[in-house]
Amino acid sequence: MEEFQSQIKNKFYPPREKNARKYDHGLVIVIGGSKFYTGSPALSAMAALRSGADVAQIIAPKRAADIAASFGPDLITFSLSGDHLSMDNLADLLALTRSGKDVSRGKAAVVIGGGIGRDEETKEVVREYIKEAGLPIVVDADAIYAFEEQKHLARECAEKNGQILFTPHLYEFYVLTGKDVRTLTGDERGFLAREAAQELSSTILLKGEVDVISNGRETRENKIEVPHLTAGGTGDVLAGIAGTLLARQFSPLDAGEGSAMINSLAGKLAAQEKGESLIATDVIEKLSSVIN
């Protein structure tokens, strides 16, 4: 475990420069939540901060934004009209994103998907937003369903954006690609993840007992197995970490590998203490122990 922590610190967390300024270590914009699902964006944003982002902003429908704001004073929240993402929100989403990109001097990334739901209009918003955002994006959870049976649109979005990291679990990979890998071996999963990444012109972090990360040219694995990371919300934590690494201008491949390792190590530490009682916020609390 110490060996992994050393690798993470050397690669992703070099000593800070003495003249560092706010936003030099990243702004993470989290777009998520809906009337019924309110916790996901807060978990991703808190994980982004604990993994080293200077600032985390949440953009969400009003109920989700208000609840997220109650998680702590470190979270900045922007409320959108309506109960879920709609086309009426698209202009505001893009304006807030461009403002974030400007204020952070380009050191920003987006996490989208946690808790947004699968309304058809929401899916359309996700696709249009990704094409126009102009920032690296972690496409997680419900946002993956925007491309169900729409692989050509996923490729179109990825080619327009240029820096997409999809973070599906095994079933979401099937939704994204039409390929069921749940009964396959690690090598077989790796081959299909690489093939899918090539086809979609993107990077894929396929989550499982062994995580597979591929950009279609190179494939890596995270073999730090933590069975307790089945707890709801731990995927939101991983997405927030990935957002931080993208905002720090690591490639989607490096961000995928780094976030998988950091999340697993924090999960392992949390599981040693909490065991069967582990929840996502326990993992967030251990991030500082992994990266420092």
SVG drawing of the C-alpha trace seen along z (x, -y; Angstrom):
<svg xmlns="http://www.w3.org/2000/svg" viewBox="-39 -35 47 50">
<polyline fill="none" stroke="black" stroke-width="0.4" points="0.0,0.0 2.8,-2.4 4.3,-1.7 1.1,-2.7 0.8,-5.9 4.4,-6.8 3.6,-6.4 0.5,-8.5 2.2,-11.3 5.2,-11.4 3.1,-11.4 0.1,-13.5 1.1,-15.6 4.5,-17.1 5.5,-19.8 3.5,-23.0 5.3,-26.1 5.7,-28.9 4.0,-31.4 0.9,-29.2 -2.4,-31.0 -6.0,-30.1 -7.2,-27.8 -3.6,-26.7 -4.6,-23.3 -7.9,-23.1 -11.6,-24.0 -14.0,-21.1 -17.5,-21.9 -20.0,-19.2 -23.3,-19.0 -25.8,-16.6 -28.7,-16.0 -32.5,-16.2 -35.6,-16.5 -35.2,-12.9 -31.5,-12.4 -29.6,-15.1 -26.5,-13.6 -24.4,-12.6 -23.1,-16.0 -22.2,-16.9 -20.2,-13.7 -18.3,-14.3 -17.6,-17.9 -16.3,-17.1 -14.1,-14.3 -12.7,-16.8 -11.8,-19.2 -10.3,-16.5 -8.2,-15.2 -6.7,-18.6 -8.9,-20.8 -8.7,-24.5 -12.4,-25.0 -15.5,-22.9 -18.7,-24.2 -22.0,-22.4 -24.6,-23.3 -27.9,-21.5 -31.7,-21.9 -32.8,-24.0 -33.7,-21.3 -30.4,-19.4 -28.3,-22.6 -29.9,-23.7 -29.3,-20.4 -25.7,-20.2 -25.1,-23.7 -26.0,-22.3 -23.1,-19.8 -20.6,-22.4 -19.4,-26.0 -16.6,-24.9 -19.1,-24.0 -20.3,-26.6 -23.7,-25.9 -25.6,-27.4 -29.4,-26.6 -31.1,-25.8 -34.8,-26.1 -36.9,-23.0 -36.7,-19.5 -34.3,-18.1 -31.9,-19.3 -33.9,-20.7 -33.0,-22.5 -34.0,-25.7 -31.0,-25.2 -28.4,-24.7 -27.5,-28.3 -26.9,-28.8 -24.9,-25.6 -22.6,-26.8 -22.3,-30.3 -21.3,-29.1 -18.9,-26.7 -17.2,-29.4 -17.0,-31.7 -15.4,-28.9 -12.9,-28.3 -12.0,-32.0 -11.6,-32.5 -9.5,-29.3 -7.2,-30.3 -8.2,-27.1 -7.4,-24.8 -10.9,-23.4 -12.8,-20.2 -16.4,-19.0 -18.0,-16.0 -21.5,-15.3 -24.1,-12.6 -24.5,-11.8 -28.2,-11.8 -29.4,-13.7 -31.9,-11.0 -32.7,-9.5 -35.4,-11.8 -35.1,-12.1 -34.8,-15.8 -32.0,-15.5 -30.2,-13.1 -30.4,-15.6 -29.0,-18.4 -26.0,-16.1 -25.2,-15.5 -25.4,-19.1 -23.5,-20.3 -20.6,-17.9 -20.2,-19.0 -20.0,-22.7 -18.4,-22.8 -14.8,-23.2 -13.4,-21.5 -12.3,-17.9 -15.3,-16.0 -15.9,-13.0 -19.1,-11.3 -20.5,-9.3 -23.6,-7.5 -26.8,-8.7 -25.0,-10.8 -23.8,-7.5 -27.4,-6.7 -27.5,-9.7 -25.6,-7.5 -27.7,-4.3 -28.0,-2.8 -26.4,-6.0 -22.7,-5.1 -22.4,-7.4 -23.4,-10.3 -20.9,-9.4 -18.2,-9.4 -19.4,-12.7 -19.3,-14.3 -15.9,-12.9 -14.4,-14.1 -15.9,-17.5 -14.7,-17.8 -11.4,-15.9 -11.0,-15.0 -13.8,-12.6 -13.4,-10.1 -16.3,-7.7 -16.5,-5.9 -19.0,-3.0 -19.5,-0.1 -20.0,3.2 -23.7,2.7 -23.2,-0.9 -20.5,0.4 -23.1,2.5 -25.4,-0.5 -22.6,-2.6 -21.2,0.1 -23.8,2.9 -21.1,5.3 -21.9,7.4 -18.6,8.0 -20.0,9.2 -19.1,12.8 -15.7,12.2 -12.2,12.5 -10.0,9.5 -8.0,9.9 -11.3,10.2 -12.6,7.1 -9.4,5.2 -9.6,6.1 -13.2,4.9 -12.5,1.7 -9.7,0.9 -11.8,1.6 -14.7,-0.5 -12.3,-3.4 -11.0,-3.3 -14.6,-3.2 -15.7,-6.1 -12.6,-8.2 -12.5,-8.6 -11.0,-7.1 -12.9,-4.5 -12.5,-3.6 -14.3,-0.3 -15.0,0.2 -14.9,3.7 -13.0,5.9 -10.0,4.9 -10.5,1.5 -9.5,1.3 -8.5,-2.1 -8.0,-2.5 -7.8,-5.3 -7.8,-2.9 -4.1,-2.9 -2.8,-2.1 -4.6,0.0 -3.8,0.0 -5.2,1.7 -5.9,0.9 -5.7,4.2 -6.3,2.7 -9.4,4.7 -11.8,3.3 -15.1,5.3 -16.5,2.6 -16.6,0.1 -20.0,1.5 -21.5,-1.1 -23.6,-3.7 -21.9,-7.0 -18.3,-5.6 -18.5,-5.9 -19.4,-9.6 -16.3,-9.9 -14.1,-8.4 -15.7,-10.8 -14.8,-13.8 -11.2,-12.6 -11.0,-12.1 -12.3,-15.6 -9.6,-17.0 -6.8,-15.2 -8.3,-16.4 -8.5,-20.0 -4.8,-19.7 -4.3,-19.0 -3.5,-15.3 -4.6,-13.3 -7.9,-11.3 -5.8,-8.1 -3.7,-9.3 -6.8,-10.8 -8.7,-7.5 -5.8,-5.4 -5.0,-7.9 -8.6,-8.3 -9.1,-4.5 -6.0,-4.0 -6.7,-6.8 -10.3,-5.8 -9.3,-2.2 -6.6,-3.1 -8.9,-5.4 -11.6,-2.8 -9.2,-0.2 -8.3,-2.5 -11.9,-3.3 -12.8,0.4 -10.2,1.3 -11.9,-1.0 -15.6,-0.8 -15.9,2.6 -19.5,3.5 -20.6,0.0 -18.6,-1.8 -20.3,-4.7 -19.1,-7.1 -18.2,-9.9 -15.8,-7.5 -13.9,-7.2 -13.7,-10.9 -12.3,-11.3 -9.4,-9.0 -8.4,-10.8 -6.0,-13.1 -4.2,-10.0 -3.6,-8.7 -2.4,-11.7 -0.3,-13.4"/>
</svg>
